[in-house]
């Protein structure tokens, strides 16, 4: 299958639209996925293994009809099966018109429906805190009915050398290592997107007054005169905390510098989107004419938050058209005084700069965490790529595959930072212990392919390892996902499992064939942030999983000498359902809770029915 995704112009747009490619890779592991973008935006795509080919839309294609026509012919020769047009402007319309792809997906727009086989409604209001920029991109995947857990998070990839060079820049500029570092996006891409410079100086002063922190400015070299104005308007005490000369010469250098900062504050734009793709907390000051509902992505009021003049003085925007607002942006900006929201900035920064994280966590290639991430797999082609793209903080990734019959092994091998071996599956405990034997680091993080780490959980893992507490193993609480919805009850509200432990102080109990137990020598503790578990994707696969678990548990019961009498065959399954659905409040999860409680009870019945067969054979 050959797929072309089109999103040409701005850095933020190209980065956000890359989630289309990422999810397509999970759904179609063997597909050729090409991405057509403006030449200037490619730095945000470097290292993204979900994209096979980056096709450049150059200045000549915009300025020359002949060059544009040649590009269109080049794309036509590729014989794409599917085109997803996330740009939906004149250039992409013409490229789609001249292409012969059988299926073509884009947004529904008047007079353009004939170009596409699937016209997706252009959502006007966000349904979640993802923001319209994310929701609209993901809506383009809906016509495909992908049987995967959708990952909405854009991702940037920083190489070892880039990180090393960024840290060298910090050292060269004598940035204090005992202080946190805040990046300030002091300038927007144009005047109408730039918070007034005198106000920005006041914001920087306020941050410096409240916190003992390193401050970096983000700006293009051609904007240095404006940047100096912000700097010179700051108080002398503030200037001592600003490292004005620490600046990247190109976009990739900025990405690496941002990767070593703790947060970003300032004007909306590409810098903010890149910071979010690096899992950095962000505080956005929106221009009056920019719609917050579009670009306030992942807004949770804690890690990702933003302010807009409309939040404070809504009457200024009442009955005003977008054209009127844009025309009066500079006047509106003057009313957007720092005093309106400096308390919000303080609330945003306080947990970031608090003593909870005693020291800055830097992922340095040669000094990466002495952590081995271990994964055992069997037919996980829908999940494995999404997991592997999010493990850049570990210096060893080992995948033990049980001779998958799908493309799991090939996908895993395509990740150069992972070691992939195949080993015959006997039972879960044995397979996990074999994986542990391959690890070379003192700390082990075991993950399943359908589990995902949140940015906060990753930071907490790194912190715990670096703090070197007197703990042998850590429990993770898990959030059970029923398709893409969180299951709140049904017995899963207290689900916890050992996932992070010291190699020489833990092993899996070989007597447990399934739902294997970690035997820990020493103290166990728990992490406060939760692991996301995308266990239920559809009824048939989860039912098959529960039946498989039941049959394996039967072998455990057989080894223990359990007699499968009436109590085990009928009372135990019924009790399992009643306990989870009524006592553990599964009914509050509605239909989803009913399904999960029934299938879990079914697994208990299968266990003892299978045990009965084993006893008969014996």
N, C-alpha and C positions, 0 to 999 in steps of 0.2 A: 504493500500500500504506500502511495506517495502523497504527501500532504504539504500544502503551502499555506503558511500563515502570513498575513499582510498587516503590518503596523509600521508606518514609515517614519514619522517625523521627530517628535520630541523624546528626550531621554526618559522622562518619567513614563510616558505612554508606552515606549518600547519595553521598558523594564516590567511594567505592570502586565502588559499583554504577553510577556514570556510565560505567565502562568498557563496560558492556553497550550503552549508547547510542552510544558512540564506535565500537565495532566494527560495530554495526548500520548506522551511517551509511556506513561503508566498504563493507559488503556490499550495502546498498540505498540508493544515493545519492539517489534521488528520493522515498524514503519520507517520510511525516510521522511523526516520532518524538516522542512526548510522554512526559513524565516526571512522575509523581505523587509528591510529597514533602511533608513537613511544612513549613509556612510558614517556620519558623525556620532551615531548612537551605539556603535558596536562595542565600545569598551564595557558597557554594562552586561554584555552577553558572553564575555570571555570566561571560559571554564565551564559553561553550561553544556553538559554532555547530553542533554535531552534534545539538542538541536544538531542535526546532521550538517546542514549547510546554511551559512548566513549569506543571503543574496543582497548585494548593495544597490540601493537606489541613489545614484550619484547626481551631482549638479548637472552633468551633461544630459541626463535623462529628463530633467526638468526644463532645461533650456533648449534642447534640440529634439524636434519631432522625430527625426530619423533615428537618433540614439534611443529614444523612448520606444519606437516601433521595433528596433532590434532586440531590446530587452523583452518586449512582449512576445516576440517570436522565440526567444531563448526559453522563456517560461513555458510556452506552448509545447515546445519539443520535449519537455520533461514529462508530459502526459500525466499530469497530476490526477489522482482520483478524487481529491477533496481540496477545496480552497476555503479558508476561513478569513474573511476580510474584516479585521477589527478596525481598520482605518476609515473605510467607507467615505472616501472623498473622490474627486474627479479622476486623479491618477489611478487609484485602485479600481474604480468602475471600468475604466478603459482596459486595464490589464485583465480584468475578469471577463469583459465582453470578448476580448480577443483570445481567451483561453478555452480549451476544450474539456475542462474538468467536468466529470459527471455530476458531482455534487458541489454546490457553492452556497456558503452560509454567510450572512451578514445581517446588519440591522435593517428593520423595516423602515423605508423612507419613500415618500410619495414620488411616483414616477420612476423608481429604480427597481421595483419588484421583479420585473422580467429578467433582470440580470442574475438572480439567485434562485436556487431550488428551495431554500429555506430562508424566510424573512422573519427575523426575531424581533418582537416588539422592543422598542427603545424605552427602557424603564425610566420613569420620571422621578420616582421617589425610592429611596433605599428601604429594603425590608429588614436588613440586619445592620450591625455595626461595621460590616466590611466596607461600606461606602459604595457609591454608585460606580466609581472607577473599576472596582473589583467585580461587583455584581453584574455589570454590563458585559464584561469580558467572559465571565463564567456562563452567562446566558447563551453565548454563542456555542457552547458545548451541549446544551440541552437537546437540540434536535438529534444528537448522536446516541442519546440514551446510554451513556457510558456506565458500565457496571463496575465502577471504582469509587473509592472514597476520595472526593474532590479535595485537592489541596489548594487553598486560595492565596498562599503566601508567596510573593516573588522572592527570589533568592539571588544574592550576589556571591561570587566565588573569588576568594583572595588566595593567591599563590604563596608558597613559602617565601620566595624571594621578595615579593611585594611586602609582606609583613615584616621581613627582616629589614628591608630598606626604610620602611616607615618608622620602625623603632630606632634605627640609626639617626633619622631626622629628629626624632624626639630627643635623643641623646646629644646630638650636635647643637640643638637649640637650648639645651640644659633645662628641659621640662622637668619639673619636680615630680619624682616618682611616688612620693608619699601623699600626693593630692590627686583627686579625681579631675577629669578633663572634660570640659564642655565645648562643643563646637557651636559657634554662632553663625547662622546663615544670615549675614548682615545685609545682603543685597539680593533682590529678585532678578529675574531674567530681563525685566524692563522696568521703567519708572512706575508704571501703573501696578506693578506687583511688588514694589519695594516700600516697606514701612519707612516713614520719614526718618532721615538719618539722625536728626537731633533726638527723636524719640528712642531710636535704637541705642544711642549712647546712654540714655537714661536706663534702659533695660539692662545693659551690660553693667553699669554702675550698681544697679540694684542687686544683680547676681553676685558681684564681687563683694558688696557690703555684707550680704547674708551668708556667703559660703567662702571657705578657704579653698579655692579651686583654680586650676589652670584654665585659661580661656584661649581658644583658637578662633580665628576668623576664616570664614569661607567666602572667597570671592575670586573672580577671574583676574589674571594679571592686568587686563585692559581696564579693570574697575578699580585699580589701586588708588586713584585720587579720591574716589568716594569712600573707599575703605579707610584712608588716612583721616578723612573728616570725622568718621565715627570714632576712630582711635583718639584723635586730638581733642574731641569734645568730652572724652571720658576723664574722670578725676585722676590725678597723679597716682593715687593709691591703686586705682583700678588698672592703670597702664602697666604697673609692675607685674600684674597677673596675666597680662595679654602677651602671647608669643606671636607678634605680628608677622615675623619673617617666616614662620613655619607654614609653608604653603606648597601644595602640590603643583608640579609643572604640567601635569596632564590629568585626565579623568581617573585613570587607574591609580595614580599616586594618591589622589583625594580619597578614593575608596579605601586604600590601605590605611591612610591616616585616620579616616572615620572609624575604621575597624578597631583602632586603638583608643578611641574616645568612649566616654560613658553615656553621652546623650547628645542631642542636637536641639537647638532652639532657634526660631527665626522664620524668615519668609518661606512661604510655600514654593515648592519647585523640585527640580531633579535631585538636589542634595538631600532633601527630606526623604524622598522616595528611596534613594540609595541607602540612607541610614536605616530606614525601616527594613530594607532587604538584608541588612546586616544584624537585625534584631536589636537595634539601638532605640531606646526610648526617645520620643520626639514630641516637641511642643511647637505647633504651627501658629503663626500670626498671618491670617488670611487677608488678602486684599479685599476691599469692599465689593469689588465687582466679580470676584471669583465665588462660585457656588460651593459653599462648604460641604454640602451633601455629596458632592462628587469626590472630592479629594481628601476628606477627613476619613481616611481608611483605617480600619481596625480600632476605631475610637473606643476606648474603654475607661477614659477619665483617669487612668493611672499611668500606664506606659505610653499610651498614645492619646494625646489630647490637643485641643486647638481652641482658638478664639477668633471671633468674627465680630465686626462692629454691630452687626444685626443682633448678636446675642445680648448686647447692652442697651442699644438705642434703636429698637425695631421700627419706631415711627419714621426714621429717616428713609426707610426702604418701602414704606407702605405705598401701594399703588404706583410704584416706579418700575419702568421697564428696564431690562438689562442694558439697553442702549443708553438710557438716561443715567443709570448708575455708573456705567463705565465713563461717560462724559464728565461726571462730577467726582471721579475717584479721588483726585488729589485733594479736593475740598473735604470729602468724607474722611480721608486719612487724617486730616488735622483734628478731627473730632475723636479719633481713636487714640486717646491719650493713654500712656502707660499705666496711670493710676487705676484705670478700669480693670486691669487684669494682672498686675504684679503679684497680687496675693495668690493667684492661680499658678503663676510660675514658681513661687516659693513652695506651694503644696506639691507641685510636680517634682521639683528638685530635691526636696527634703528626703524622701526615701532612697533616692539614687545616691545622694551624698551622705547618707547616714552611716553609722558605724556598723551596720549589718554586714556590709562587705568590707572587711578590714583593710584589704589592699586591692589594687587594681588587678583584675585577671587578664593577663595578656597571653594570647595563644601564639607562642613563638615556635616556629618550625623545629629548630634544634632543641628547644626546651618545651615541646608540647607536653601536655599532660601524659604521665606514664600510665596510660589507660588503654586497655584492649577492649574494643567493642566486639562482642560475639553474637552471631546470629545463626540459628539453625533453620534450614529451609526445606520445603518440599512443595513444588508447584506454586510458587509465590510470584509469578511474573506480573501480577497486577499491583503488587505492593512494594517489591524490593527496591525499585529505582527511587521512589519517593523517600524511602527511609535512608538510603545510602547518600543521597544528596545533602543530608542534614547532619552529617557526622564529622564535620571538619575540625572539631576540637580534640579528637583522639589521634594518637600517633600510630595506632594499629587497629585495623578492622579485619576480622576473620569471619568468613562465611563457611559453614559446614553444610553442604547440600546433600540430601538423601537421594541422589540420582533422580532429580526431577524429570518428569516426562514433558514438561512445557519449556519455555524459554528462560526460566529462572537462572540457570547456570550461565547462559550466554550474556544475559543482562548484567549479572553480578561481575562477570569477567571483564566487562567493558569499563568498569570503574577501576582505574589504575591504582587507586590508593587502597584497594581491598585485596586481601589474599583469599582465594576461593579454592576449597578442596571438596572432594566428594567422598562420602563415607557411608557404608551400609547402615541403615537404621535398624536398631534392635528395640530400643524404647527411648523415651524422652530423657530419662535420667542419664542413661549411658551416652547418648548423643551429646548432651550438654557437658558431661564430664570429659568426653573426648575433645570437645572444643576448648575447654579450659586448659587441657594438656598442651595445646598448641600456642597458647598465649605467652608472650614474653614479658609482659608488664606486671607490676605488682597489684594493679587495680583492674577489676573486671566489671564491665557494664554489659549485662545480657539483655538483648531486646528481641522481640518477635517482629516479624515483618509487618504485622498489622498494628504496630504501636508507633506513636509519634511523640517526640519530645517538644515541649513548648520552650520558647526562648528563656522564660524564667527558670524552668527546670534545668535546662542546659547550664545556665549560670550557677545554679545551686550545686549541681554536680561538680563543676569546676572548683567552686569555692570549697566544698567539703574535702576534695582531694588535696587541694593546696594547703588547707588549714591543718591537715594531718592530725585529726582528732583521734582519741583513743576509742575508735569504733571499728569493728571488723566488717560490718555489713549494714546496708541501709535498706529499709522498706520503701517502696513507692506505693502511694495510693493511686488508684486508676479511675479514670472517667470512662465508663462504658458507653460506646457510641452505637446506637441502633440506626444503621445507615448513617445519615448525617445529623441525627438528633441525639441529644444526651439523654441517657436513661438515669433517672434520679433515684429510683427505689429498686424494687424487685430483688433485693438482696445484694445489689452491687454498690450500695452507698458506702460500705466499709471495705470494699475490695482492696486488698493490699498484697504486695508480693515483693520478695527480695529481688533486687535487680542490680544493685551496686555493691561489690564486696571485694575484699582483699583475697588474692588468689591462693595464698598459702594458709588461709584461715577458713576456707569454706569448700564444700563439695556437695553434690546432689546425692540424695539417698537412693541407692541402687535398688532398694526394695520397692520403690514407687515407680510404676511403669508410666503412669500419666498423672498430671497435676503434681509433678515432681517437687519434692521439698528440699530446700537448701539447708544443709547441716552447717551451723556456724560455730566456730570456736572463738568465743569472746563476746563482746557487747554488740548488740544491734540497736540502731536508732532509725528514725524515719525522716524523710524529706517532706517539706511542707508543700511543695508544688507537685501537681499531679501529672501522671503519665496518661496520655490519651490512647484508648484502646478501641480501634475500629474493628470490633469482633464480628458484628452482624452486618453483612452486606445484602444478603437476600435469604429468604426462607429455606430454600433447598440446600444451600451450602452450609448454613448454620445447623440445619437438621442432620446433615451428613456428618458434620463435625461432632455433634452430640452423640450420634450413634457410634462413631468411631471411638470416642472417649469411653462410652459405655462398655464396648467390647474389650478395650484395653484394661479398664478397671475390673472387668470380670476375671482377668488373669490374676490380678492382685488378690481378689477375694478367693480365688481357687488356691493360690499359694498359702493363704491364711487358714484354709480349711473351712470357709464359711459354707453353711448348708442353705441352699436357696428354697426356703419354705414359704408358706403363704404370707407371712409377715414381710419378708424381703421382697416378694414378687408384687404385692399389692399395697400393703400398708406403707412401706417406705416411699414408693413413688407418689402416693396420694399425699403423704405428709410433706414431701419435698414441695409439691405444688402449693399446698395450703400455707406452709411456712413462708414461702417466697411471695405468694400472691396476696395473702392476708396479713400475716404477722410482720413481714418485711415490706408491706405497703405497695406491692406490685400493682395493685388495682389503680393506684394514683398515676401510674405510667400509661393508663388506658390500654388500647389495643396492643401497643408495643409490649407492655408489661405482661399481658395475657400470653402473647406468643412466646416470650422468653421463659416465663415460668412453666408453660406447658412443655417446651422443648427440653428444659433442664430436668423436669420430672420424667420425661420420656427417656432421657439418658440413664436415669436410675433404673427404670424398668428394663431397658436393654441390658444393663449390667447384670442383673440377676437372671434374666431370661437366658443370656449367653452363658452365665455360670452354670445354669441348669443343663445346658447342652454339653458343657465341658465335663460336668459330673457324670453325665450319661455315657459319654465317650470313654471316660476313665474306667 
